[in-house]
Amino acid sequence: MIDKSSTLMGMVFAGKSKAMPEKRLLPYKTVMCRHCGRIQVTRGETMFRCRACNKLNRYRKNGRWNVKLKDFLTAEEAMIEAKRWSMEEGRKNK
């Protein structure tokens, strides 16, 4: 499994940077819908459609990051992170 801080979007997810990284995102992304908060895995390159609320979310809007996400090389790593992140968010909401 890739270290959280080593992923391309680790710094964006942590809220440390709004600048666009120089390289492209890895193929699999774990994302949080900005409308309903659902956490899911996607392969979209610039946007994704939420499976819960069916709204379209762009990764960037007006040159700034619009959603929280992390990127991974494999689907398995992305799914593991989605489960971990969902459990973490569940504890925060209670």
N, CA, C and O atoms as a MOPAC input file, in Angstrom:
PM7 MOZYME 1SCF
protein

 N      0.84600 1    -1.18800 1     0.00000 1
 C      0.00000 1     0.00000 1     0.00000 1
 C      0.88500 1     1.24400 1     0.00000 1
 O      1.93100 1     1.27100 1     0.64900 1
 N      0.46600 1     2.25300 1    -0.71900 1
 C      1.23300 1     3.48600 1    -0.82700 1
 C      1.03400 1     4.32500 1     0.42400 1
 O     -0.08300 1     4.43000 1     0.93200 1
 N      2.09800 1     4.91700 1     0.91800 1
 C      2.03300 1     5.82000 1     2.06100 1
 C      1.14500 1     7.01000 1     1.71000 1
 O      1.22900 1     7.54500 1     0.60500 1
 N      0.28300 1     7.42900 1     2.66500 1
 C     -0.66300 1     8.52000 1     2.42300 1
 C      0.02100 1     9.78700 1     1.93700 1
 O     -0.49200 1    10.45900 1     1.04200 1
 N      1.15200 1    10.12000 1     2.50100 1
 C      1.82000 1    11.35400 1     2.13600 1
 C      2.52100 1    11.25600 1     0.78400 1
 O      2.90100 1    12.27900 1     0.21500 1
 N      2.69900 1    10.02400 1     0.25400 1
 C      3.39900 1     9.87300 1    -1.00300 1
 C      2.47500 1     9.97900 1    -2.21000 1
 O      2.95700 1    10.08800 1    -3.33700 1
 N      1.16100 1     9.95100 1    -2.00300 1
 C      0.27300 1    10.07300 1    -3.15400 1
 C      0.27700 1    11.50500 1    -3.64500 1
 O      0.52200 1    12.44200 1    -2.88500 1
 N      0.00500 1    11.65500 1    -4.91300 1
 C      0.02200 1    12.97300 1    -5.53400 1
 C     -0.93600 1    13.93400 1    -4.85000 1
 O     -0.60500 1    15.10500 1    -4.66400 1
 N     -2.10800 1    13.46300 1    -4.47500 1
 C     -3.10600 1    14.34300 1    -3.89000 1
 C     -3.06800 1    14.35600 1    -2.36500 1
 O     -3.91500 1    14.99400 1    -1.74000 1
 N     -2.11800 1    13.67600 1    -1.76000 1
 C     -2.01300 1    13.67600 1    -0.30700 1
 C     -1.93300 1    15.07400 1     0.25900 1
 O     -2.55000 1    15.36600 1     1.28400 1
 N     -1.18300 1    15.94200 1    -0.39400 1
 C     -1.04900 1    17.30700 1     0.10800 1
 C     -2.33200 1    18.10400 1    -0.08200 1
 O     -2.64900 1    18.95800 1     0.74500 1
 N     -3.07600 1    17.84400 1    -1.15300 1
 C     -4.34300 1    18.55500 1    -1.37600 1
 C     -5.37100 1    18.07800 1    -0.37900 1
 O     -6.10500 1    18.88300 1     0.19300 1
 N     -5.43200 1    16.76000 1    -0.16100 1
 C     -6.38200 1    16.19100 1     0.78500 1
 C     -6.15700 1    16.75100 1     2.18100 1
 O     -7.11000 1    16.98800 1     2.92300 1
 N     -4.91300 1    16.95900 1     2.53000 1
 C     -4.58000 1    17.49600 1     3.85100 1
 C     -4.83100 1    18.99400 1     3.92900 1
 O     -4.72700 1    19.57900 1     5.00600 1
 N     -5.15800 1    19.61900 1     2.81300 1
 C     -5.45800 1    21.04200 1     2.79700 1
 C     -4.22600 1    21.92600 1     2.82400 1
 O     -4.31500 1    23.10100 1     3.18100 1
 N     -3.08600 1    21.38200 1     2.45300 1
 C     -1.84400 1    22.14000 1     2.52800 1
 C     -1.58300 1    22.96700 1     1.27900 1
 O     -0.81700 1    23.93000 1     1.32400 1
 N     -2.21300 1    22.60300 1     0.16200 1
 C     -1.90700 1    23.30200 1    -1.07600 1
 C     -3.13400 1    23.37500 1    -1.96500 1
 O     -3.93800 1    22.44300 1    -1.99400 1
 N     -3.28300 1    24.46100 1    -2.68000 1
 C     -4.34000 1    24.59400 1    -3.67400 1
 C     -3.75000 1    24.59800 1    -5.08400 1
 O     -4.50100 1    24.63700 1    -6.05800 1
 N     -2.43800 1    24.56100 1    -5.21200 1
 C     -1.78200 1    24.61700 1    -6.51100 1
 C     -1.91100 1    23.28700 1    -7.23700 1
 O     -1.95200 1    22.22800 1    -6.61000 1
 N     -1.97300 1    23.34700 1    -8.53500 1
 C     -2.06100 1    22.13800 1    -9.35200 1
 C     -0.72000 1    21.44400 1    -9.40000 1
 O      0.27800 1    22.06300 1    -9.76700 1
 N     -0.67000 1    20.15800 1    -9.03600 1
 C      0.58100 1    19.41200 1    -9.16900 1
 C      0.99600 1    19.36300 1   -10.63300 1
 O      0.15400 1    19.46600 1   -11.52500 1
 N      2.27600 1    19.20900 1   -10.87800 1
 C      2.78400 1    19.26200 1   -12.24400 1
 C      2.44600 1    18.01400 1   -13.04500 1
 O      2.22100 1    18.11100 1   -14.25100 1
 N      2.40300 1    16.84300 1   -12.41400 1
 C      2.08300 1    15.64600 1   -13.17500 1
 C      0.58700 1    15.34100 1   -13.09600 1
 O     -0.12900 1    15.89700 1   -12.26300 1
 N      0.13100 1    14.45700 1   -13.96700 1
 C     -1.28300 1    14.09700 1   -14.01400 1
 C     -1.65700 1    13.21500 1   -12.83700 1
 O     -0.79600 1    12.59900 1   -12.20900 1
 N     -2.94400 1    13.16100 1   -12.54400 1
 C     -3.44500 1    12.29300 1   -11.48700 1
 C     -3.27800 1    10.83100 1   -11.89300 1
 O     -3.32000 1    10.49700 1   -13.07700 1
 N     -3.09000 1     9.97100 1   -10.90200 1
 C     -3.02300 1     8.53400 1   -11.15000 1
 C     -4.40600 1     8.05100 1   -11.58300 1
 O     -5.38500 1     8.77000 1   -11.38100 1
 N     -4.52000 1     6.85600 1   -12.17400 1
 C     -5.78700 1     6.43600 1   -12.77800 1
 C     -6.96600 1     6.26500 1   -11.81800 1
 O     -8.09600 1     6.58100 1   -12.19100 1
 N     -6.74400 1     5.78100 1   -10.61000 1
 C     -7.85300 1     5.52900 1    -9.68100 1
 C     -7.86200 1     6.59900 1    -8.59800 1
 O     -6.82900 1     6.91000 1    -8.00400 1
 N     -9.05100 1     7.15900 1    -8.35000 1
 C     -9.17500 1     8.22300 1    -7.35400 1
 C    -10.23500 1     7.85900 1    -6.32400 1
 O    -11.29900 1     7.34100 1    -6.66500 1
 N     -9.93200 1     8.13400 1    -5.06500 1
 C    -10.92200 1     8.05400 1    -4.00400 1
 C    -11.36500 1     9.48600 1    -3.77300 1
 O    -10.55000 1    10.34500 1    -3.43800 1
 N    -12.66600 1     9.74900 1    -3.95300 1
 C    -13.17400 1    11.11400 1    -3.92100 1
 C    -14.34300 1    11.24900 1    -2.96000 1
 O    -15.02700 1    10.27500 1    -2.64800 1
 N    -14.56200 1    12.48900 1    -2.48800 1
 C    -15.72500 1    12.79100 1    -1.65600 1
 C    -16.59300 1    13.77900 1    -2.43600 1
 O    -16.11000 1    14.82200 1    -2.87700 1
 N    -17.86800 1    13.45000 1    -2.60300 1
 C    -18.79500 1    14.34400 1    -3.28800 1
 C    -18.96300 1    15.60600 1    -2.45100 1
 O    -19.19400 1    15.52700 1    -1.24400 1
 N    -18.84700 1    16.75700 1    -3.08000 1
 C    -18.95800 1    18.00900 1    -2.33700 1
 C    -20.40500 1    18.35800 1    -2.03400 1
 O    -20.66600 1    19.26200 1    -1.24000 1
 N    -21.36800 1    17.64900 1    -2.66100 1
 C    -22.77800 1    17.93800 1    -2.43400 1
 C    -23.37100 1    17.09400 1    -1.30500 1
 O    -24.05100 1    17.61900 1    -0.42300 1
 N    -23.11100 1    15.78700 1    -1.33500 1
 C    -23.72700 1    14.89600 1    -0.33100 1
 C    -22.71800 1    14.25600 1     0.61300 1
 O    -23.11300 1    13.71700 1     1.64700 1
 N    -21.41700 1    14.29800 1     0.28700 1
 C    -20.39100 1    13.75600 1     1.16700 1
 C    -20.07700 1    12.28600 1     0.96900 1
 O    -19.26900 1    11.73000 1     1.71400 1
 N    -20.69000 1    11.63800 1    -0.01100 1
 C    -20.40900 1    10.22400 1    -0.24800 1
 C    -18.96700 1    10.04500 1    -0.72200 1
 O    -18.46400 1    10.82600 1    -1.52900 1
 N    -18.32200 1     9.01500 1    -0.21400 1
 C    -16.94400 1     8.69200 1    -0.58900 1
 C    -16.99700 1     7.49700 1    -1.52700 1
 O    -17.63900 1     6.49000 1    -1.22900 1
 N    -16.31700 1     7.61600 1    -2.66600 1
 C    -16.37600 1     6.57200 1    -3.68000 1
 C    -15.09300 1     6.54600 1    -4.49600 1
 O    -14.25600 1     7.44300 1    -4.39300 1
 N    -14.95000 1     5.50400 1    -5.30800 1
 C    -13.77900 1     5.34100 1    -6.17300 1
 C    -14.20200 1     5.62800 1    -7.60800 1
 O    -15.27900 1     5.21300 1    -8.03700 1
 N    -13.35800 1     6.33500 1    -8.34500 1
 C    -13.65400 1     6.68200 1    -9.73400 1
 C    -12.39300 1     6.63400 1   -10.58100 1
 O    -11.27800 1     6.64300 1   -10.06100 1
 N    -12.58800 1     6.58400 1   -11.89100 1
 C    -11.47000 1     6.66100 1   -12.83500 1
 C    -11.55000 1     7.91500 1   -13.68100 1
 O    -10.74200 1     8.08600 1   -14.59300 1
 N    -12.49600 1     8.79700 1   -13.40800 1
 C    -12.64900 1    10.01900 1   -14.18100 1
 C    -11.37600 1    10.85200 1   -14.16800 1
 O    -10.70300 1    10.95600 1   -13.14300 1
 N    -11.04900 1    11.44600 1   -15.31600 1
 C     -9.81400 1    12.22200 1   -15.40800 1
 C     -9.98000 1    13.66400 1   -14.95200 1
 O     -9.05800 1    14.23400 1   -14.36900 1
 N    -11.13100 1    14.25900 1   -15.20500 1
 C    -11.33900 1    15.65400 1   -14.81500 1
 C    -12.57300 1    15.84700 1   -13.94200 1
 O    -12.71700 1    16.88600 1   -13.29700 1
 N    -13.47400 1    14.85000 1   -13.91200 1
 C    -14.70400 1    14.95800 1   -13.13400 1
 C    -15.27600 1    13.58400 1   -12.84500 1
 O    -14.81900 1    12.58500 1   -13.40000 1
 N    -16.28600 1    13.53200 1   -11.96800 1
 C    -16.99100 1    12.28800 1   -11.68200 1
 C    -18.44000 1    12.60500 1   -11.36500 1
 O    -18.76200 1    13.72100 1   -10.95600 1
 N    -19.32400 1    11.61300 1   -11.55400 1
 C    -20.72700 1    11.75000 1   -11.19700 1
 C    -20.96500 1    10.94100 1    -9.92700 1
 O    -20.63600 1     9.75600 1    -9.86400 1
 N    -21.54000 1    11.58900 1    -8.91900 1
 C    -21.77800 1    10.93000 1    -7.63500 1
 C    -22.82300 1     9.83200 1    -7.79700 1
 O    -23.83800 1    10.02700 1    -8.46600 1
 N    -22.57400 1     8.69300 1    -7.19200 1
 C    -23.50500 1     7.57400 1    -7.26100 1
 C    -24.69800 1     7.75700 1    -6.33400 1
 O    -25.72200 1     7.09700 1    -6.51500 1
 N    -24.58800 1     8.63600 1    -5.34900 1
 C    -25.68600 1     8.83500 1    -4.40900 1
 C    -26.63600 1     9.95000 1    -4.86100 1
 O    -27.84700 1     9.73900 1    -4.92900 1
 N    -26.10100 1    11.12000 1    -5.16600 1
 C    -26.94900 1    12.27400 1    -5.50800 1
 C    -26.99200 1    12.55700 1    -7.00800 1
 O    -27.73400 1    13.43700 1    -7.44400 1
 N    -26.20100 1    11.81600 1    -7.81400 1
 C    -26.16500 1    11.93200 1    -9.26800 1
 C    -25.69900 1    13.30700 1    -9.76800 1
 O    -25.96500 1    13.66100 1   -10.91700 1
 N    -25.01800 1    14.07300 1    -8.93700 1
 C    -24.50600 1    15.38000 1    -9.35900 1
 C    -23.09800 1    15.22700 1    -9.92300 1
 O    -22.32700 1    14.36500 1    -9.50200 1
 N    -22.79100 1    16.08300 1   -10.87900 1
 C    -21.48300 1    16.08200 1   -11.51000 1
 C    -20.53300 1    16.95000 1   -10.70100 1
 O    -20.86100 1    18.09000 1   -10.37200 1
 N    -19.35700 1    16.41800 1   -10.37700 1
 C    -18.33700 1    17.13300 1    -9.61500 1
 C    -17.07400 1    17.23500 1   -10.45200 1
 O    -16.57500 1    16.22100 1   -10.94100 1
 N    -16.55700 1    18.41600 1   -10.62300 1
 C    -15.27500 1    18.62200 1   -11.30200 1
 C    -14.18500 1    18.66500 1   -10.23000 1
 O    -14.39500 1    19.19400 1    -9.13800 1
 N    -13.01600 1    18.10100 1   -10.55600 1
 C    -11.91600 1    18.11400 1    -9.59600 1
 C    -11.42300 1    19.53300 1    -9.34500 1
 O    -11.06400 1    19.88800 1    -8.22200 1
 N    -11.40900 1    20.34700 1   -10.41500 1
 C    -10.94000 1    21.72400 1   -10.29000 1
 C    -12.00400 1    22.66700 1   -10.83200 1
 O    -12.69700 1    22.35500 1   -11.80000 1
 N    -12.12200 1    23.82600 1   -10.19000 1
 C    -13.05200 1    24.84900 1   -10.65000 1
 C    -12.35900 1    26.19200 1   -10.49700 1
 O    -11.87300 1    26.52600 1    -9.41600 1
 N    -12.31100 1    26.95900 1   -11.57300 1
 C    -11.63800 1    28.26400 1   -11.57600 1
 C    -10.18700 1    28.15900 1   -11.10800 1
 O     -9.68600 1    29.04900 1   -10.42000 1
 N     -9.51700 1    27.07100 1   -11.48300 1
 C     -8.11000 1    26.89500 1   -11.14400 1
 C     -7.84200 1    26.42900 1    -9.72200 1
 O     -6.68100 1    26.34100 1    -9.32200 1
 N     -8.87900 1    26.12800 1    -8.94600 1
 C     -8.70500 1    25.66700 1    -7.56100 1
 C     -9.32200 1    24.28400 1    -7.40000 1
 O    -10.23300 1    23.90700 1    -8.13600 1
 N     -8.81500 1    23.53900 1    -6.43000 1
 C     -9.36200 1    22.20900 1    -6.16400 1
 C    -10.76900 1    22.36000 1    -5.62500 1
 O    -11.02300 1    23.18800 1    -4.75100 1
 N    -11.68300 1    21.55600 1    -6.15100 1
 C    -13.09900 1    21.65500 1    -5.84600 1
 C    -13.58500 1    20.51900 1    -4.94900 1
 O    -14.59200 1    20.66900 1    -4.25600 1
 N    -12.88600 1    19.39100 1    -4.95300 1
 C    -13.28000 1    18.22800 1    -4.15400 1
 C    -12.06800 1    17.66300 1    -3.42600 1
 O    -10.92600 1    17.90600 1    -3.81800 1
 N    -12.32400 1    16.91300 1    -2.36900 1
 C    -11.24500 1    16.21300 1    -1.67300 1
 C    -11.02800 1    14.89100 1    -2.38500 1
 O    -11.98400 1    14.17100 1    -2.67300 1
 N     -9.76900 1    14.56900 1    -2.67200 1
 C     -9.47200 1    13.31500 1    -3.34600 1
 C     -8.05800 1    12.85800 1    -3.07100 1
 O     -7.19000 1    13.63500 1    -2.67300 1
 N     -7.85000 1    11.55700 1    -3.30000 1
 C     -6.52500 1    10.94000 1    -3.27200 1
 C     -6.45100 1    10.04600 1    -4.49000 1
 O     -7.45800 1     9.46800 1    -4.90000 1
 N     -5.27800 1     9.92500 1    -5.07000 1
 C     -5.14300 1     9.09100 1    -6.26000 1
 C     -4.23100 1     7.89800 1    -6.00400 1
 O     -3.33500 1     7.95000 1    -5.16100 1
 N     -4.47900 1     6.81000 1    -6.75800 1
 C     -3.76900 1     5.55100 1    -6.55900 1
 C     -3.49500 1     4.87800 1    -7.89600 1
 O     -4.14600 1     5.17800 1    -8.89700 1
 N     -2.53400 1     3.97400 1    -7.90600 1
 C     -2.19500 1     3.21200 1    -9.10600 1
 C     -3.15600 1     2.05000 1    -9.35400 1
 O     -3.42500 1     1.70700 1   -10.50500 1
 N     -3.67600 1     1.44000 1    -8.28100 1
 C     -4.54700 1     0.27800 1    -8.43400 1
 C     -5.91300 1     0.52100 1    -7.81100 1
 O     -6.06800 1     1.33300 1    -6.89900 1
 N     -6.89300 1    -0.20100 1    -8.32600 1
 C     -8.25600 1    -0.08900 1    -7.80800 1
 C     -8.33100 1    -0.60300 1    -6.36300 1
 O     -9.08800 1    -0.07000 1    -5.55200 1
 N     -7.55300 1    -1.62800 1    -6.04800 1
 C     -7.58200 1    -2.20500 1    -4.70500 1
 C     -7.15000 1    -1.18300 1    -3.65200 1
 O     -7.77800 1    -1.05700 1    -2.60100 1
 N     -6.07900 1    -0.46000 1    -3.94800 1
 C     -5.61200 1     0.56500 1    -3.00900 1
 C     -6.65900 1     1.66300 1    -2.83700 1
 O     -6.88300 1     2.14200 1    -1.72500 1
 N     -7.29600 1     2.05700 1    -3.93100 1
 C     -8.32300 1     3.09700 1    -3.86900 1
 C     -9.52500 1     2.62900 1    -3.04100 1
 O    -10.08300 1     3.41100 1    -2.27100 1
 N     -9.92600 1     1.36900 1    -3.19200 1
 C    -11.06400 1     0.84600 1    -2.43500 1
 C    -10.74400 1     0.74200 1    -0.94800 1
 O    -11.58900 1     1.04500 1    -0.10600 1
 N     -9.54000 1     0.32100 1    -0.62900 1
 C     -9.13200 1     0.25000 1     0.77700 1
 C     -9.16800 1     1.63500 1     1.39700 1
 O     -9.65500 1     1.79700 1     2.51600 1
 N     -8.66200 1     2.63300 1     0.69300 1
 C     -8.68000 1     4.00800 1     1.20300 1
 C    -10.10800 1     4.53000 1     1.34300 1
 O    -10.40900 1     5.24900 1     2.29600 1
 N    -10.99300 1     4.17700 1     0.40600 1
 C    -12.38900 1     4.61400 1     0.48800 1
 C    -13.06000 1     4.05600 1     1.74300 1
 O    -13.79600 1     4.77000 1     2.42300 1
 N    -12.80900 1     2.78800 1     2.05000 1
 C    -13.38500 1     2.18300 1     3.25400 1
 C    -12.83700 1     2.83200 1     4.51300 1
 O    -13.58500 1     3.12700 1     5.44500 1
 N    -11.51500 1     3.05400 1     4.53900 1
 C    -10.89900 1     3.68100 1     5.70500 1
 C    -11.43700 1     5.09200 1     5.91200 1
 O    -11.76900 1     5.47700 1     7.03200 1
 N    -11.52100 1     5.85600 1     4.83300 1
 C    -11.98800 1     7.23700 1     4.87900 1
 C    -13.46200 1     7.30200 1     5.31100 1
 O    -13.84100 1     8.17900 1     6.08800 1
 N    -14.29300 1     6.37300 1     4.80900 1
 C    -15.70800 1     6.33000 1     5.18800 1
 C    -15.86500 1     6.05200 1     6.67700 1
 O    -16.70400 1     6.65900 1     7.34400 1
 N    -15.05500 1     5.13300 1     7.19600 1
 C    -15.11500 1     4.82700 1     8.62800 1
 C    -14.69600 1     6.03700 1     9.44400 1
 O    -15.31500 1     6.33300 1    10.46600 1
 N    -13.65400 1     6.74200 1     9.01300 1
 C    -13.17800 1     7.93300 1     9.69700 1
 C    -14.23900 1     9.03000 1     9.69900 1
 O    -14.46800 1     9.65500 1    10.73400 1
 N    -14.88400 1     9.27500 1     8.57400 1
 C    -15.93100 1    10.29500 1     8.47000 1
 C    -17.14000 1     9.91800 1     9.31800 1
 O    -17.78900 1    10.78700 1     9.89900 1
 N    -17.44100 1     8.62600 1     9.38800 1
 C    -18.56500 1     8.16500 1    10.20700 1
 C    -18.35900 1     8.49100 1    11.66700 1
 O    -19.30500 1     8.85500 1    12.36600 1
 N    -17.12500 1     8.36400 1    12.13600 1
 C    -16.82700 1     8.69800 1    13.54100 1
 C    -16.93100 1    10.18300 1    13.79000 1
 O    -17.35500 1    10.59900 1    14.86800 1
 N    -16.55100 1    10.99900 1    12.80900 1
 C    -16.61400 1    12.44400 1    12.96500 1
 C    -18.05900 1    12.94600 1    13.03700 1
 O    -18.35300 1    13.90800 1    13.74600 1
 N    -18.96600 1    12.27800 1    12.28900 1
 C    -20.35300 1    12.72300 1    12.21800 1
 C    -21.14800 1    12.34400 1    13.45100 1
 O    -22.23400 1    12.88600 1    13.65300 1
 N    -20.65700 1    11.43800 1    14.28700 1
 C    -21.41600 1    10.99900 1    15.47200 1
 C    -21.11400 1    11.85000 1    16.67000 1
 O    -21.66500 1    11.61800 1    17.74600 1

